[in-house]
Amino acid sequence: MRVDAPESSAVETALSEAERRGFRLAVLGRTGALVAIALFYLVAFQWPNNLVPAALILAVAVAGLAPLALVHSRFERGGRFAFFAFDMAAISAVLAFAPLGGGDDIPQNFVFLSGRNEYYYVVVALSVLVLSPALVLWTGMCAVVGLAGATSWIASGMERVVGFGALPRSPSREEFFAVVFNPDFLAIPVRVNEGLMIALLTGIAALAVHRARNMVRAHAAAEEKRNRVQQLLGRYVPAQVAQQLVDEGRLAPQLRQATILFADIEGFTGLSEQLAAAQVIGLLNSYFGAAATRIEAQGGIVVNHVGDALIAAFNAPLPVADHAARAVDAARDLQALVSGRDFEGHRLRLRIGIATGPVAAGTVGGATSQTYTVYGDTVNVAQRLERLNKELETDCLICGTTFEAARSVCADARPVGATPVRGREASVEVFALG
């Protein structure tokens, strides 16, 4: 799948951040593990032989927090490689030099019977958290090299090396113990097999990390495309509608009580005849952008533009409490907007109609082209009330249902009376906002 530069950059940023969080988790996990091991030494081993190893382990645990200071620096990536190389070198040094007890001299080759070499696997597992295949492979290589170096160092200090090859074909119990517990027993083939197991584990872990990175990359790319689609949809439909379309792939039809606000620019036809097309579009964009901000601040959604008019819905498609009062407040905000500033050098005046009632909302259109809209008698009433402003020489008319639902913000409203509205048989009780 081909991605463009901005999308690719976003994906790489997501991967880098995932690596950063993973490394932080690995460092903290390592610190916790070392503290647990130090406590184990204090409890499991006799005093005072347990103090020195516990203190050294705690010191290493604290020192291991230092790479966190390199986050967001140019040494951050290199610091991660150095961090895991240090841990593998420390484990190898423990194998090669740390004594097995505080009493009589115990041959260092017996260290491989103590389980210390299993720490290699813990560090490889921690490197997986960083989500970097290269780092996992580097950590595994350091483990194999460290194990080989520790084994070679121990073997070089022995006069002779005894392995399983010294056993007869069918050894007895006594013969087996005599070889395995021989002070010169090292079993080089076992160490080679252990190195192969570490290498195999590392390869599998690196492959798993590679797949995980591909999943992170695919998720980040999908999220980036989702955001871009949502932004693109947001240019043509309300943001909340775009969100639901992206999340669910469709917008379920709704029938609910809502309030519709219909606002039209008075005398815009004559004004547009005096302006060039670019000026008209610039003026409308300036006004519509500012108006949408005021409407959305009141919880409404601009669902459509018809020429120089806009249709806003309150309580559709998303629920809004006190939607009638919010629509009235939005109307006042719009009137304050146009009276307080000009748009592309021109002053505007609005005529607004508001109606409350049942509203059907949803996407309409063909299979290849759809749009979100609201329709029904309430929408028709709001549009008729907007036009009625011209006859009554008012700026904003609301229907009786809106008035009753928004009495708290309609103290200055005056009754106009029952007015016939084209398209419906019953008259509508109308109020004019002051």
C-alpha positions in Angstrom: 0.0 0.0 0.0 1.4 3.3 -1.0 1.2 6.2 1.4 2.0 9.9 0.7 4.7 11.8 2.6 2.5 13.4 5.3 0.9 10.0 6.1 4.3 8.2 6.0 5.7 10.8 8.4 2.8 10.3 10.8 3.3 6.6 10.7 7.0 6.9 11.5 6.2 9.3 14.3 3.8 6.7 15.8 6.4 4.0 15.5 9.1 6.2 17.2 6.7 7.0 20.0 5.8 3.3 20.4 9.6 2.5 20.6 10.1 5.2 23.2 7.3 4.1 25.4 8.4 0.4 25.0 12.0 1.3 26.0 10.8 3.2 29.1 8.7 0.2 30.0 11.7 -2.1 29.6 13.9 0.1 31.8 11.3 0.2 34.5 10.7 -3.5 34.2 14.4 -4.2 34.5 14.7 -2.0 37.6 11.8 -3.8 39.2 13.2 -7.2 38.3 16.7 -6.3 39.7 15.1 -5.0 43.0 13.2 -8.3 43.3 16.4 -10.3 42.7 18.3 -8.2 45.3 15.5 -8.9 47.8 15.7 -12.6 47.0 19.5 -12.6 47.8 18.8 -10.9 51.1 16.2 -13.5 52.1 17.6 -16.6 50.5 21.3 -16.3 51.4 23.1 -16.1 54.8 24.2 -12.9 56.5 26.6 -11.2 55.6 27.3 -13.0 52.4 24.1 -11.7 50.9 24.9 -8.0 51.4 27.5 -7.5 48.7 25.6 -9.1 45.8 22.4 -7.4 46.9 24.1 -4.0 47.1 25.7 -4.5 43.7 22.4 -5.6 42.1 20.7 -2.5 43.5 23.5 -0.3 42.2 23.1 -1.7 38.8 19.3 -1.2 39.0 19.7 2.4 39.8 22.4 3.0 37.2 20.1 1.4 34.6 17.7 4.4 34.9 20.2 6.7 33.4 19.2 6.0 29.7 15.8 7.6 30.4 17.6 11.0 30.5 18.5 10.5 26.8 14.9 10.6 25.7 14.3 13.0 22.8 18.1 13.5 22.4 20.3 12.6 19.5 21.8 9.8 21.7 18.5 8.2 22.4 18.7 5.4 19.8 22.4 4.6 20.5 21.7 4.7 24.2 19.2 1.8 23.8 21.8 -0.4 22.1 24.3 0.5 24.8 21.8 -0.2 27.6 21.2 -3.8 26.4 24.8 -4.4 25.5 25.8 -3.4 29.1 23.3 -5.8 30.6 24.5 -8.7 28.5 28.1 -7.8 29.4 27.2 -7.6 33.1 25.6 -11.1 33.0 28.6 -12.5 31.2 30.9 -10.9 33.8 28.9 -12.5 36.6 29.2 -15.9 34.9 33.0 -15.5 34.4 34.0 -13.8 37.6 31.4 -13.8 40.4 32.2 -16.5 42.9 29.6 -19.1 43.7 29.9 -18.8 47.5 31.8 -17.2 50.3 33.4 -20.4 51.7 35.8 -22.8 50.0 36.9 -22.1 46.5 34.3 -23.5 44.2 35.3 -24.1 40.5 33.9 -21.3 38.4 32.8 -23.8 35.8 30.0 -24.9 38.2 28.4 -21.5 37.6 26.5 -23.0 34.7 24.7 -25.2 37.2 23.5 -22.2 39.2 21.0 -20.8 36.7 22.7 -17.4 36.3 22.9 -17.9 32.5 19.1 -17.8 32.4 19.3 -14.0 33.0 20.2 -13.8 29.3 16.6 -14.8 28.4 15.1 -12.1 30.7 17.1 -9.3 29.0 16.1 -10.6 25.5 12.5 -10.6 26.6 12.9 -7.0 27.8 14.3 -5.9 24.5 11.1 -7.1 22.8 9.2 -4.3 24.5 11.0 -1.7 22.5 9.4 -3.0 19.2 12.7 -2.8 17.3 13.8 -5.9 15.5 17.4 -4.6 15.1 17.6 -4.0 18.9 16.3 -7.5 19.6 18.9 -9.1 17.3 21.6 -6.9 18.8 20.6 -8.0 22.3 20.6 -11.7 21.3 24.0 -11.3 19.6 25.5 -9.7 22.7 24.1 -12.6 24.7 25.7 -15.2 22.5 29.0 -13.4 22.3 28.9 -12.9 26.1 28.1 -16.5 26.8 30.9 -17.6 24.4 33.3 -15.2 26.1 32.5 -16.3 29.6 32.8 -20.0 28.6 36.1 -19.4 26.9 37.4 -17.4 29.9 36.4 -20.2 32.4 37.9 -22.9 30.1 41.1 -21.1 29.7 41.7 -21.2 33.5 41.1 -24.9 33.7 43.9 -27.5 33.4 41.6 -29.9 31.6 38.0 -29.8 30.5 35.7 -32.7 31.1 32.5 -33.1 29.2 29.8 -35.7 28.5 32.2 -37.3 26.1 34.0 -38.8 29.1 31.0 -41.0 29.9 30.9 -44.6 28.7 28.2 -45.8 26.3 25.8 -46.9 29.0 27.0 -45.2 32.2 26.0 -46.3 35.6 24.7 -44.0 38.3 28.1 -43.7 39.9 29.9 -43.2 36.6 27.4 -40.4 35.6 27.9 -38.6 38.9 31.6 -39.0 38.7 31.7 -37.1 35.4 29.0 -34.4 36.0 30.3 -33.5 39.5 33.9 -33.6 38.4 35.6 -30.2 39.3 36.7 -30.1 35.7 33.3 -30.6 34.1 32.2 -27.9 31.7 30.4 -29.6 28.8 31.2 -27.3 25.9 28.6 -28.8 23.6 25.9 -27.9 26.2 27.1 -24.3 26.2 27.1 -24.3 22.3 23.5 -25.6 22.4 22.5 -22.9 24.9 24.0 -20.3 22.6 22.0 -21.7 19.7 18.8 -21.6 21.8 19.4 -18.0 22.6 20.0 -17.2 18.9 16.9 -19.1 17.9 14.8 -17.4 20.6 16.2 -14.0 19.4 15.3 -14.7 15.8 11.7 -15.7 16.7 11.4 -12.6 19.0 12.7 -10.3 16.2 10.2 -11.8 13.8 7.4 -11.3 16.2 8.5 -7.7 16.8 8.7 -7.1 13.0 5.1 -8.3 12.7 4.1 -6.2 15.7 5.7 -3.1 14.0 3.7 -3.9 10.8 0.5 -3.9 12.9 1.5 -0.6 14.5 2.3 0.8 11.1 -1.0 -0.4 9.6 -3.0 0.9 12.6 -1.2 4.3 12.5 -1.8 4.5 8.7 -5.4 3.6 9.1 -5.9 6.1 11.9 -4.2 8.8 9.8 -6.4 8.1 6.8 -9.4 8.0 9.1 -8.5 11.5 10.4 -8.0 12.8 6.9 -11.4 11.3 5.7 -13.0 12.8 8.8 -11.5 16.2 8.1 -12.5 16.0 4.4 -16.1 15.0 5.4 -16.1 17.8 7.9 -15.8 20.3 5.1 -19.2 19.1 3.7 -21.1 17.8 6.6 -21.2 18.7 10.3 -18.2 17.4 12.3 -20.5 15.3 14.5 -22.0 13.7 11.4 -18.6 13.1 9.9 -17.5 11.4 13.1 -20.5 9.0 13.0 -20.0 8.3 9.3 -16.4 7.4 9.9 -17.1 5.3 12.9 -20.1 3.4 11.7 -20.1 3.9 7.9 -23.6 5.3 7.9 -25.9 7.7 9.7 -29.0 6.0 11.0 -32.3 7.9 10.2 -33.8 9.7 13.2 -37.1 11.1 14.1 -37.1 13.3 17.2 -38.2 16.5 18.8 -35.7 19.2 17.7 -35.4 22.9 17.0 -34.6 24.2 13.6 -33.0 27.6 13.0 -33.2 29.1 9.5 -31.1 32.2 8.9 -31.0 34.2 5.6 -29.0 37.3 4.7 -31.3 40.2 3.9 -30.8 41.8 0.5 -28.0 39.4 -0.4 -29.2 39.1 -4.0 -28.7 42.8 -4.7 -25.4 42.8 -2.9 -24.1 39.8 -4.9 -24.9 41.5 -8.2 -22.5 44.3 -7.2 -19.6 42.0 -6.4 -17.3 39.7 -8.3 -17.8 36.0 -7.9 -14.7 35.6 -5.8 -15.8 38.4 -3.5 -19.2 36.8 -3.1 -17.7 33.4 -2.2 -15.2 35.1 0.2 -18.0 37.0 2.0 -20.1 33.9 2.4 -17.2 31.8 3.6 -16.3 34.5 6.2 -19.8 34.8 7.4 -20.6 31.0 7.4 -17.5 30.2 9.3 -18.2 32.7 12.0 -21.8 31.8 12.2 -21.1 28.1 12.5 -18.8 28.8 15.5 -21.6 30.7 17.3 -24.1 27.9 16.5 -21.8 25.1 17.6 -21.0 27.0 20.8 -24.7 26.6 21.6 -24.8 22.9 20.8 -26.3 23.2 17.4 -25.1 21.9 14.0 -25.2 23.6 10.7 -26.7 20.9 8.5 -27.0 22.7 5.2 -26.5 25.9 3.2 -29.0 27.0 0.7 -27.5 30.0 -1.2 -26.9 32.6 1.4 -29.1 30.9 4.0 -28.1 28.3 6.5 -30.1 25.7 8.3 -29.0 24.7 11.9 -30.5 21.9 14.0 -30.5 21.6 17.7 -31.0 18.1 19.2 -30.4 16.4 15.8 -28.5 14.3 15.1 -26.9 14.5 18.5 -29.0 15.1 21.7 -28.9 18.6 23.2 -30.7 19.5 26.4 -32.9 22.7 26.3 -32.5 22.7 22.5 -35.2 25.4 22.0 -33.5 27.8 24.4 -30.2 27.1 22.9 -31.5 27.9 19.4 -32.9 31.2 20.6 -29.6 32.1 22.2 -27.8 31.1 19.0 -30.2 33.5 17.1 -29.2 36.3 19.4 -25.5 35.4 19.0 -25.9 35.6 15.2 -27.6 39.0 15.4 -24.8 40.2 17.6 -22.2 38.8 15.2 -23.5 40.7 12.1 -24.1 43.9 14.0 -20.7 44.0 15.6 -18.5 43.5 12.5 -18.4 43.5 8.7 -17.6 40.7 6.3 -15.2 41.5 3.5 -16.0 45.2 4.0 -19.8 44.7 4.0 -22.3 44.9 6.8 -25.0 42.2 6.9 -28.4 41.9 8.3 -30.1 38.6 9.1 -33.7 37.3 9.0 -34.1 34.3 11.3 -36.9 31.8 11.7 -37.0 29.2 14.5 -39.4 26.3 15.0 -39.6 23.4 17.4 -41.2 20.1 16.6 -40.7 16.6 15.2 -37.8 16.5 12.8 -36.6 13.6 10.5 -32.8 13.6 10.0 -30.5 11.3 8.0 -28.5 10.9 4.8 -30.4 11.1 1.5 -29.3 10.7 -2.1 -28.2 8.0 -4.5 -25.7 5.2 -4.1 -22.7 7.4 -5.2 -23.7 10.7 -3.7 -25.4 11.4 -0.4 -25.8 14.3 1.9 -27.0 14.7 5.5 -30.2 16.8 5.9 -33.2 17.5 8.1 -36.7 17.5 6.8 -40.3 17.7 7.9 -43.0 20.2 8.8 -40.8 21.8 11.5 -38.2 22.7 8.9 -40.8 24.1 6.6 -42.2 26.3 9.4 -38.8 27.7 10.3 -38.2 28.6 6.7 -41.6 30.3 6.4 -41.0 32.2 9.6 -37.7 33.5 8.2 -39.5 34.8 5.1 -42.3 36.3 7.2 -39.8 38.6 8.8 -39.8 40.7 5.6 -43.6 41.3 5.8 -43.6 42.1 9.5 -40.3 44.1 9.4 -38.8 42.0 12.1 -35.5 40.2 12.5 -36.3 37.0 14.2 -39.6 35.1 14.5 -40.2 32.0 16.6 -43.1 29.6 16.7 -45.3 29.2 19.8 -43.8 25.7 20.6 -40.4 27.3 20.7 -41.6 30.1 22.9 -43.2 27.7 25.4 -40.1 25.6 25.6 -37.7 28.5 25.9 -39.7 30.9 28.1 -36.6 31.5 30.3 -34.8 33.2 27.4 -37.8 34.8 25.7 -38.7 37.5 28.2 -38.5 40.2 25.5 -40.5 38.2 22.9 -43.8 39.8 21.9 -46.7 37.9 20.4 -47.5 38.5 16.7 -50.6 36.3 16.7 -51.7 33.2 14.8 -50.3 33.4 11.3 -51.1 31.1 8.4 -48.0 29.4 7.0 -47.9 28.3 3.4 -47.9 24.5 3.1 -49.9 23.7 6.2 -53.6 24.0 7.1 -53.3 25.2 10.8 -52.0 28.6 11.6 -48.9 29.0 13.7 -48.6 31.1 16.8 -45.7 33.4 16.2 -43.6 35.5 18.5 -41.0 38.2 17.6 -37.8 38.4 19.5 -36.8 41.8 20.7 
